[in-house]
Amino acid sequence: MKKKVLMASAAVLATLALASCGSSKSSDSTVKFYLPDGTPALAVANLLDEGFSYDGKTIEFEIVSADTIMASIAKDDCDLAICPTIAAAQAYNAGTDIELVTNNVFGNLYVVSTSSSQSLSDLVGKVVYTTSGATTSKLLEYELTKNNISYTTGSEAVEGKVTLCIKSAASEIIPLLLAGAKQGNEALGVLGEPAVTNAQQKLTGQGYELNVAVDMQAEYTAINPTYTNYPQASIISHNDFADDNDDFMDALYDKLSKNEAYLLKNYSTLNTLLSNYNSSISGTTFTEDTINRCNIGIEKAYRYQDFNNAYLKNIINITVDDDFFYDF
């Protein structure tokens, strides 16, 4: 699989007010790790399968709904979590005592269509279902704006604009795509992989097609040619845990560095693995293409501070200081 972060110059390599994960730990031997359902679960798939223990500490995983990950972090104690990089930065700038450890998901969002749309301009005058998560709608709004395409929110098409119809989760969007296909109308939605594959399989099973109309990663790169992708989701840590467990963090990074190879070797059994954690994507039949479109990798975030800050500035017009990045 190709390297997930590709910078234009070596210089880059120098680089919600929410409560923190909690300063107390459940025990000295248990490391609590929260991750949202979906692609982030795949970002630690080899750990879910093989487990991870080091220096007397064992990770205990908990998968939560993607739209509640930050609320789950705020409500309960945890040591590590995967969350949208945007949400982590917003929380940090609001005073939350967290650090960004690694970037793990480098863009997995696509506009899908039951008809023949093939570009952002093809969305004008149509309704696009999307979610209001920290990344999904904000990235689409950014890409529309940079392409001088007007948008609004609502449920009815508006001439000359893209109408964003906000839903709470991908699980709401997929039935709407199927309903549109059955009615012979074009239905459009923003989904992340592996939800794209899941939706395609569901529609194909009933005799309909679902096509990728817009690769949002390619659109981001067209606007920002310095970068081939963006740091969509990352591992965060409460400062006390990361700073007090440097050797554990090094060992965890080394283990996660093997996850890409694990995914490509074991994609055919991922649905069984995920079902053991009651993941909503366990019914997906994964393919090698699905894994590649998930854009999963791992990079030490402190080495890519410029990369992270450029993304944050572009999407939500904020930046973070050096203390946000855990220094391995």
C-alpha positions as MATLAB code, in Angstrom:
seq = 'MKKKVLMASAAVLATLALASCGSSKSSDSTVKFYLPDGTPALAVANLLDEGFSYDGKTIEFEIVSADTIMASIAKDDCDLAICPTIAAAQAYNAGTDIELVTNNVFGNLYVVSTSSSQSLSDLVGKVVYTTSGATTSKLLEYELTKNNISYTTGSEAVEGKVTLCIKSAASEIIPLLLAGAKQGNEALGVLGEPAVTNAQQKLTGQGYELNVAVDMQAEYTAINPTYTNYPQASIISHNDFADDNDDFMDALYDKLSKNEAYLLKNYSTLNTLLSNYNSSISGTTFTEDTINRCNIGIEKAYRYQDFNNAYLKNIINITVDDDFFYDF';
ca = [
       0.000    0.000    0.000;
       1.280    3.455   -0.812;
       2.637    5.705    1.899;
      -0.217    7.734    3.295;
       1.474   11.101    3.841;
       3.474   12.607    1.008;
       4.902   16.070    1.549;
       6.155   18.488   -1.076;
       9.334   19.338    0.815;
      11.447   18.044    3.648;
      10.699   21.222    5.590;
       7.289   19.882    6.464;
       8.855   17.046    8.378;
      10.017   19.389   11.106;
       6.060   19.580   11.875;
     -16.079   22.156   21.112;
     -14.898   22.741   24.342;
     -14.846   19.191   25.585;
     -13.548   17.515   28.708;
     -10.438   15.402   28.473;
     -10.284   11.652   28.468;
      -9.912   11.856   32.238;
      -6.841   12.066   34.382;
      -7.554    8.907   36.337;
      -7.067    5.418   34.951;
      -9.201    2.393   35.648;
      -6.216    0.449   36.940;
      -2.460    0.366   36.673;
      -2.646   -2.620   34.322;
      -5.542   -1.634   32.025;
      -5.232    0.971   29.279;
      -8.647    2.129   28.104;
      -8.825    2.896   24.378;
     -11.988    4.363   22.838;
     -12.547    4.293   19.087;
     -15.504    5.306   16.938;
     -17.223    2.666   14.868;
     -16.134    2.541   11.237;
     -12.767    3.230    9.631;
     -11.067    4.126   12.942;
     -11.689    0.575   14.096;
      -9.773   -0.613   11.039;
      -6.901    1.703   12.008;
      -6.173   -0.592   14.961;
      -7.439   -3.858   13.474;
      -4.265   -5.818   14.218;
      -4.549   -4.788   17.873;
      -8.212   -5.796   17.981;
      -7.236   -9.198   16.630;
      -3.985   -9.867   18.427;
      -4.327   -7.688   21.511;
      -1.614   -5.484   22.906;
       0.239   -5.668   26.189;
       3.479   -4.025   27.218;
       5.271   -3.541   30.511;
       2.400   -5.001   32.509;
      -0.266   -2.900   30.780;
      -2.966   -4.314   28.487;
      -5.194   -2.289   26.154;
      -8.936   -2.662   26.579;
     -10.901   -1.434   23.554;
     -14.365    0.049   23.476;
     -16.100    0.857   20.187;
     -18.627    3.674   20.427;
     -20.894    5.369   17.906;
     -18.942    7.628   15.551;
     -21.220   10.591   16.242;
     -20.747   10.282   20.020;
     -16.993    9.667   20.289;
     -16.154   13.056   21.797;
     -19.081   12.880   24.204;
     -17.986    9.378   25.192;
     -14.451   10.613   25.814;
     -15.768   13.473   27.914;
     -18.113   11.302   29.949;
     -15.847    8.390   30.848;
     -12.237    7.800   31.794;
      -9.910    6.692   29.019;
      -6.215    6.795   28.287;
      -6.216    6.753   24.475;
      -8.803    7.364   21.778;
      -9.203    7.851   18.057;
     -11.199   10.911   17.048;
     -11.434   13.453   14.237;
      -8.303   15.595   14.211;
     -10.546   18.653   13.941;
     -12.410   17.743   17.146;
      -9.157   17.078   18.984;
      -7.756   20.476   17.990;
     -10.942   22.274   18.981;
     -10.914   20.563   22.362;
      -7.236   21.358   22.907;
      -7.676   25.029   22.027;
     -10.575   25.156   24.469;
      -8.271   24.022   27.268;
      -8.596   20.251   27.197;
      -5.455   18.511   28.438;
      -4.801   16.189   25.495;
      -2.045   15.538   22.979;
      -2.127   14.378   19.381;
      -0.091   11.191   19.152;
      -0.404    9.845   15.603;
      -2.326   10.533   12.407;
      -4.081    7.314   11.351;
      -6.808    7.968    8.768;
      -5.787   10.101    5.802;
      -9.101   10.718    4.080;
     -11.839    8.186    3.310;
     -14.770   10.373    2.189;
     -16.646   10.096   -1.098;
     -19.777   11.567   -2.657;
     -21.743    8.636   -4.032;
     -24.572    8.723   -6.550;
     -27.255    6.396   -7.859;
     -26.902    8.109  -11.239;
     -24.142    9.621  -13.359;
     -22.828   12.640  -11.426;
     -19.045   12.830  -11.718;
     -17.938   16.167  -10.232;
     -18.738   18.778   -7.622;
     -20.343   20.950  -10.295;
     -22.749   18.109  -11.074;
     -24.158   18.485   -7.546;
     -25.595   21.946   -8.246;
     -29.382   22.002   -8.080;
     -29.446   18.700   -6.191;
     -29.775   17.454   -2.616;
     -26.755   15.735   -1.069;
     -27.204   13.761    2.123;
     -24.355   14.228    4.558;
     -23.633   14.055    8.258;
     -22.801   16.914   10.582;
     -19.693   15.273   12.005;
     -16.501   17.147   12.704;
     -15.113   16.381    9.242;
     -17.751   15.300    6.742;
     -19.889   18.389    6.176;
     -17.054   20.840    6.882;
     -14.802   19.263    4.252;
     -17.566   19.277    1.640;
     -18.422   22.910    2.422;
     -14.736   23.831    2.103;
     -14.387   22.084   -1.271;
     -17.582   23.638   -2.622;
     -16.486   27.111   -1.511;
     -13.033   26.740   -3.080;
     -14.702   25.734   -6.334;
     -17.018   28.782   -6.201;
     -20.091   26.592   -5.767;
     -22.850   27.971   -3.536;
     -24.556   25.710   -1.024;
     -27.371   25.794    1.486;
     -28.889   23.386    4.002;
     -32.328   21.840    3.821;
     -34.233   18.991    2.253;
     -35.371   20.478   -1.065;
     -33.295   21.155   -4.167;
     -32.486   24.823   -4.845;
     -31.608   26.121   -8.306;
     -27.981   27.194   -8.592;
     -26.945   25.726   -5.250;
     -26.020   22.423   -3.650;
     -28.445   21.568   -0.858;
     -26.865   19.732    2.064;
     -29.386   17.589    3.900;
     -27.912   16.747    7.297;
     -28.401   13.300    8.795;
     -27.034   11.935   12.056;
     -25.166    8.931   10.658;
     -24.308    6.990    7.508;
     -26.851    4.378    8.580;
     -29.565    6.950    7.781;
     -28.113    7.863    4.394;
     -27.830    4.380    2.874;
     -31.614    3.662    2.986;
     -32.259    7.049    1.368;
     -29.893    6.152   -1.472;
     -31.708    2.864   -1.976;
     -35.113    4.583   -1.881;
     -33.984    7.064   -4.526;
     -32.724    4.277   -6.770;
     -36.025    2.403   -6.451;
     -37.946    5.543   -7.429;
     -35.715    6.132  -10.440;
     -34.416    9.383   -9.001;
     -30.803   10.349   -8.476;
     -29.838   10.180   -4.823;
     -26.535   11.564   -3.566;
     -24.742   11.163   -0.269;
     -21.378   11.598    1.435;
     -20.077    8.355    2.904;
     -16.755    7.186    4.249;
     -15.256    3.832    3.497;
     -16.135    1.112    4.403;
     -19.682    2.536    4.384;
     -19.278    3.141    0.628;
     -18.619   -0.553    0.041;
     -21.451   -1.497    2.397;
     -23.879    0.759    0.515;
     -22.741   -0.503   -2.894;
     -23.241   -4.092   -1.805;
     -26.731   -3.371   -0.473;
     -27.854   -1.589   -3.629;
     -26.239   -4.115   -5.962;
     -27.998   -6.882   -4.068;
     -31.305   -5.303   -5.081;
     -30.330   -4.654   -8.683;
     -29.185   -1.029   -8.469;
     -25.844    0.698   -8.951;
     -24.077    3.142   -6.671;
     -21.151    5.053   -8.145;
     -18.437    7.224   -6.627;
     -19.194   10.675   -8.025;
     -16.523   12.677   -6.171;
     -13.316   11.513   -4.508;
     -13.075   14.171   -1.788;
      -9.413   13.373   -1.191;
      -8.592   14.157   -4.808;
     -10.570   17.392   -4.535;
      -8.604   18.406   -1.435;
      -5.324   17.743   -3.230;
      -6.454   19.732   -6.274;
      -6.987   22.708   -3.963;
      -3.827   22.016   -1.933;
      -1.287   20.426   -4.295;
       1.375   20.491   -1.564;
      -0.353   17.507    0.045;
      -1.692   14.222   -1.284;
      -4.186   13.831    1.560;
      -5.214   15.184    4.962;
      -5.118   13.938    8.598;
      -8.778   13.060    9.051;
      -8.576   11.009   12.263;
      -5.863   10.577   14.865;
      -4.965    8.939   18.141;
      -5.108   11.285   21.097;
      -3.871   10.776   24.625;
      -4.394   12.451   27.930;
      -1.071   14.097   28.631;
      -0.416   12.226   31.862;
      -0.685    8.854   30.177;
       1.468    9.567   27.129;
       4.142   11.467   29.013;
       4.317    8.926   31.816;
       4.486    5.921   29.492;
       6.984    6.759   26.754;
       8.159    3.170   26.306;
       4.564    1.945   26.048;
       3.818    4.566   23.386;
       6.919    3.586   21.392;
       5.913   -0.079   21.500;
       2.339    0.779   20.503;
       3.561    2.777   17.512;
       5.772   -0.106   16.398;
       2.833   -2.513   16.607;
       0.462   -0.209   14.720;
       3.076    0.257   12.006;
       2.281   -3.338   11.002;
      -1.452   -2.722   10.684;
      -1.465   -1.797    6.979;
       0.133   -5.111    6.060;
      -2.267   -6.899    8.399;
      -5.315   -5.336    6.705;
      -4.241   -6.289    3.203;
      -3.485   -9.846    4.294;
      -6.640  -10.359    6.355;
      -9.337   -8.216    4.712;
     -11.484  -11.279    3.967;
     -11.883  -12.039    7.688;
     -12.340   -8.485    8.967;
     -16.113   -8.842    9.161;
     -15.712  -11.727   11.599;
     -13.204   -9.784   13.683;
     -15.413   -6.696   13.848;
     -18.489   -8.715   14.762;
     -16.666   -9.765   17.927;
     -16.700   -6.075   18.913;
     -20.322   -5.530   17.827;
     -19.229   -3.120   15.114;
     -21.905   -1.841   12.757;
     -19.611   -2.463    9.767;
     -19.134   -6.163   10.540;
     -21.628   -7.056    7.784;
     -19.428   -5.517    5.095;
     -17.648   -7.821    2.666;
     -14.245   -6.166    2.544;
     -12.088   -6.097   -0.566;
      -8.558   -4.914   -1.218;
      -9.997   -1.850   -2.967;
     -12.074   -1.061    0.117;
      -8.982   -1.147    2.307;
      -7.050    1.085   -0.081;
      -9.892    3.619   -0.204;
      -9.935    3.755    3.602;
      -6.493    5.438    3.430;
      -5.300    4.003    6.726;
      -1.715    4.437    7.842;
       0.235    5.829   10.769;
       2.535    8.786   11.189;
       3.916   10.463   14.300;
       1.919   13.677   14.358;
       4.713   15.825   15.794;
       6.787   15.200   12.650;
       3.957   16.610   10.522;
       2.889   19.704   12.414;
       2.710   21.832    9.266;
       0.585   19.177    7.569;
      -1.852   19.112   10.511;
      -2.020   22.868   10.937;
      -2.579   23.475    7.227;
      -5.554   21.108    7.334;
      -6.984   22.725   10.473;
      -6.546   26.215    9.020;
      -8.232   25.182    5.780;
     -11.246   23.443    7.279;
     -12.000   25.272   10.546;
      -9.637   28.271   10.449;
      -7.658   27.417   13.581;
      -4.124   26.246   14.306;
      -2.539   24.604   17.347;
       0.760   25.188   19.128;
       3.651   22.775   19.502;
       2.446   21.488   22.877;
      -0.507   19.824   21.153;
       1.810   17.241   19.600;
       3.146   14.325   21.626;
       6.883   14.142   21.031;
       8.031   10.542   20.731;
];
